[in-house]
Amino acid sequence: MSSALQTTDPEIYTLIKQEEKRQVDELEMIPSENFVSPAVMEAVGSVLMNKYSEGRPFARYYQGNANIDKIESLVETRALKLFGLDENEWHVNVQPVTGSIANFAVYATLLSPGDKMLGMNLYDGGHLSHGWKLPEGKKISFTSRIYDSHFYSVDQKTRVFDYENIMKIAKRVMPKILISGGTAYPREIEHAKMRQIADSVGAYYMADIAHEAGLVAGGVNTSPFPYADVVTMTTRKTLRGPIGAMVFVKQEHASALDFNIFPGLQGGPQNHSIAGIGVALKEALQPEFKTYARQVIKNAQALAAKLLDLGFDVVSGGTDKHLVLVDLRNMGLSGKEVALALEKVGIIANKNTVPNETGKPWNPSGLRLGTPALTTQGLKEKDMEKIAAKIAETLQSRNSPQS
């Protein structure tokens, strides 16, 4: 029997089915991607997408939101519970559509135009939304057009943070906000030290744990909440939810944050996605999720160790998280060509900049690999070793005289 979609739009139906097959047939190793459960998918595809609900729970602009109010309030309660937060101290907003919007809402809440921010260098694993501008001064992120953004980098030799050097940079810049978190930094961030740095210059400390949210929830990465003034995260990565984001702030900033999300940056929230986030949060509250989070890291560490054995330059010598960053320059290869070569053999990874980058952002020197999606599918350490061997075999074939 044909589905409604198959009958109405066979072209889209066919493409979706092809994507379903691709996700089964290929190895998904992009660290910012994962597979949601059927329950999450059901919530996201529900009738909730039909309702418009500008405003906050129990304070909407439109009528007919009684059920939406209960859903969003429940999701907020689960978010606070998952991270062990006291509702009298912390407030959460689950409406941001993306992590970038969540971060911008924080800046709008805590900063004034022209204020200084200090975040991680994009080439070393930082994020565009932390105010990225090119070394020569060209402003890339819209954030950098409004605020005065500055950056700290990893140590050139160890390729990990030197917190004493970050302290020196902070005292020179005197930022109003210090930002941690990145898309390709494989080691844990020492939030206690970042708090000390922020305090030394009178700055807010914002921890963006978009990548690590599920690992923090699972208890296998250090929680930033005892140290940060504000924590942002996306919900689609290690938290294993749909596209979306959450912002946690101290109660003193709650009203300002909510106003800056709506009406400041967004209109009506995506109720179907919020419901999907709620389902993912309930799943993350189960004991099985801690087992999953531990396995994500075990798999990443097994992958890194095998790649090292095979002669790859693994940035920082390993990983504490869900991702592995490889510098390909010792092989005379670029991240772009390697990512394309791996795609041809069914391994989906992404090109990425690395510390001390000499390439361009669109053709950088590194490759980023992740284990969240593969772990969801049940793969273990031995599977990671086989995948590392396949990566090496693919690149050797590419570099052989016959190729």
N, C-alpha and C positions, 0 to 999 in steps of 0.2 A: 504494500500500500504506500503510495507516494505521500511524502510529508507536505505540509502547507508551503514550505519554502521551495521544495522541489517543483511543486506545481506552479507557484507564482513566479519564481525567478530561478530557472534551472541553471543559468550561468553562474550566479553566486553560489548556489547549492553545490555545484560541481567543484568550484574552487575551494569551498570550505572542506569538502570531502578530500580533496587533494592535500590540503594543509593538514587535516587529521592524519592522513597516511604519512606525510613527511615527518610529523612529530613522533610517530611511532618508529619509522624506519631509520631516522638519523639520530646521532648522539648529540643531545642539546647541552652544550658546554659554555654558553654565555652566562656569566655569573648573575646577571640581572634578570634572568628568566627562570621560570619554574612551571610546574603543572598544578593547577588547582584541582580540587576534588570535584566529583559530580555534584555534591551538595552546594558548593560555592557556585558552580556554573548554573545550577538551577535557580539560585537566588538572583544571580546577575541577569538571567534571561526571563525574569518574572514580570508581572504586571506593574511592579513598582516603577518601571520606566515611564509609565503613563501619567504619573502625578508630578505636579509642579509644587515646590515647597520652599519658596524663598523665606529666609529667616532661620531662627533657632527652634529646637524642639519646644513645643507648647507656646510659641510666640511667632507664628507664621503670618505672612501677609495674605495668603489665600486660605479659603476654607477647605474642609474635607481632608485634613491632614492628621486626624486622630491616630490612625494606624502608623503613619509615617513617623509621627512624634514618638510613639512607643518603640519603634524599631531603632531610630537613631539614638534615643536615650539608652536603650539596651546595649547598643554597640559601644557607646561611651563607657558604660559601666564595665563591660568586658575588657575594654582597652586598659582602663585603670587597674583592674584586677590582674590582668596578665603580667603587668610590670610591677605589681606590688605597691601601688601608689595610693596614698590617702587622699580621698576626694576633698578633704578640707584644706589640703596643701596644694594639690595639683588639679589642673583643668585640662581637658582634652577636647579638641575640635576635629571631627572626622570627615569634614566636608571637602577639604582641598582635593581637586581633581588630580593634581600631580605634585610631586615633591618640590618642583621648582616654585609652584604657586605657594606651597606651604612655607618654603623658605622666605619667599618675598613677603608673605604676610608677617613673618617674624620681624623682618627688617622694618617694615612699615610700623610695627608696634613698638619697637625698642629704639629706633634710630630716627634722626631727622636728615633730610637731604644734605649731602656733603659730609656727613659723619664718616669716620674712618672704620673700616672693617679689615680684619686680618684672617685670611684663610689659607688653605693648602694650595700650592702651585698645581695647576691643572696637569702639567706634563708629568708630575710626580704622583698623580692619582687623584687630584682634587676634582671639583665639579664646577661646571659652568655657572650654576646658580649662586656660587660663593663669590661672585663679583669678577669673573675672569676677564682679563684684558691681556693683550699680547705684550711681551717684554718691551717692544718698541712703543707701547702706549695705546695701540688701537683697542677701543672698547668693544668687546665681543658680546658679553652678557648685558642685558638691559640694566641689571643691577649696578654694573660699573658706571653707567651713565648717570645714576642718581647718587650713588655713594662713592666715597674715596677708598677704593679697594687696594689692599696690599697683601703680600703672600709670603709664606715660609715654605721651605723645601726640605727634603730629606738630606741627610749627610751624603756627600758625593761618593765616599768610599763604602760605607756600610749600607747605604740606601734605605736606612730607617731614620726615624726622627731623632734629632739631637735636641732634647728639650731645653738644655741650657742655651743653645743658639736661638731657639724660638723665643725664649725669655729675652734675649738681647734684642731681637727684632721687635718684639712687643714694646720694649721700653723705648726704642727709637721711634716707632710708629705711633704709640699711644692710641690704640684703637678703642672704639666704644664697644665693639663686640669682637670676640675671639671665636673662630669657627673651626671645629674639627669634623672629620668624616671625609671619605673619598670613595671613588669608584674603583680604584686599582691599587690600594695600599694593603698588602697582604698581612701585615702585622697588627696586633691589637693596639689601640690607642690608649695611652695611660691618662685616663680622665682626671685622676687626682692631680697629676702634674699640670694638666691644662687648666684646671681650676686655680692652682697656685699662680700660674702665669697671668690668668685673667685678673685675679685679685691684686697682683702686684702693680697693675696699671689701671685698676678701677673699671675693668671691662665686664660686660656680660659674657658668659660662656654658653655657646650654643653647640650642642652635639647633634650632628646630622648622621643618624644611623640607618640611612636608607638601605644599605647593603646588609648590615649586621642585625637588623631588628629581630629576625627569627632566632638568631644565635644568642642574642641577649635574652629573649623570652625563654629560650630553651636552657638557659643557665650555663652556656659554654663560652660566652664572651662576657667581659666585664660590663656591668650596667653603668650608664652615664648618669642615671637619675640622682644618685647621692651627691653629685658634683655640679651638674649643669643647671643653668637658669631656665633653659628651654631645650627640648629635644624634638627633632623632627624625624620622620621616617616615611618611606613608601611601604606599600602593603603587598607588592607583587613579587618580591624577591625571596629572601629566606623566610619571610613570614607566610609565604604560600597562599596569598590572597589575590584578588583582582587588582586591576590598576586603580590606584588611589593613594591617599596620603593621610597622615595624622600629625597634629601638632600638640605637644604637651607643654604647658607653661604653668608657672606658679599662679595661684589664684589672683594675685594682685594685678596680673596682666590679662586676665580672662576676658573682661569686657572689651578691652582695646583689641585683642586678637580677633575675637568674634566679629567685631565691626570691620576690621581690615580684611577679613575673608569675605563677608557679606555685610554691606554692599560694596566694600572696597575693591575686591578683585574678581568676585564671581557673582553670578546670578543664582538661580535655583540649583541645589546640589543634585548629584546623580544618586537618587535613592536606591536604585537597583545595585549600584556598586557598593554603596554603604552597607546594604544588607549582606552582600557577598563578603565584605570585610568582616562583618559580624560573625558570619559562619566560620570564616578562617580563624578568627580570634577564639571561638569556642573550640575549634580543633586544636589550636595551639595551647589551650588550657588543659588538654588531656596528657596523661603521662607518656603516651606514645610519641608526642612531639619532642620531648626531651631526648628520647632515643634517636629520633630523626636528626635533631640538631647535632648530637654527638657524632653521628655517622657522617654527616656532611663534612665535618672537620677531619675525621679520620680518612675519608676518601681524598680530600684535598691534600692532606699531608702525604698520603701514599702516592698520589699523582706527582707531587713535587719531588719526593725522594727518588722515584723512578726516573723522572726527567733529569735529575741531577746525575744519576748513575749513567745515563745515556749521553752525557756531555752537554746538556742544555744549561744556559746561564739563567738560573732561577733567581729572580730579584729577591734580595735579602736572605737567600739561602733556604727558603721554605715558606711556610704560611702558618698563621694562627687562626685562619678564618676559612671561608668558603671558596676562595679564589687563589689562583696561581698566576703570577706574572713572569713572562719569559722574555729576556732580552736576546734578540736574534742576531745581533751584530757580529758575534763571534763565529757565526755560520755564514756571514755574508748575505743574509736574507732580510727582507723587510716584513713587517707585520701584515701588510696588505696581500703580498703574494702568498704568504704562508696560509692566511685565512682562506684565500680563494682555493689554494691547493687542497686544504683539508676539507673544504665543502664538497669537493669533487669525490671524496671518499666517504662522505657521510658524517664528518665531524664538524659541528657548527661551533666555532669560536669567533673571537673578534680581534681585529688589529687594535693596538693600543700604544700610547706613548709610554716611555719608560724614563726613569731618572737619568739625568744628563743627556736628554734626547738630542740627537743630531739630525733627525728626519723632520718631516712635516706632519701636522696633525692628520692629514688625509692619507699619508703614506709613512706611518711611524715605524719605529724599530722594534716594537714589541708585540706579543700575543698574550691575550688574557683568556684564561681558562677557568671554569667554575664547576662545582659539583652539586649544587642544590637540586637541579632537575633530574640528574642521573640518580641521585640518592632517593628522590621521590619514587623513581621507577624500580628501586630495590637493588641497585648495583652496590658492590662492596669493594674493599681494598684490592683484591686480586683483579677485579675488572679494571680498576684504575691503572694497574701496572700493564695490562694488555693494551689499554688505550694509549698509554705513553709510548709503548713499543710501536704501535701503529702510526703514531705521529712521527716518530723517528724514521720509521720505514718509508713513510710518504715523502719526507723531506730528503732522505738519502736518494730515493729514486729521482726526485726532482733535480738533485745536484749531480747525478751520475752522468758520465759522458754520453750515454745513449739517449738521455732525455732531451 
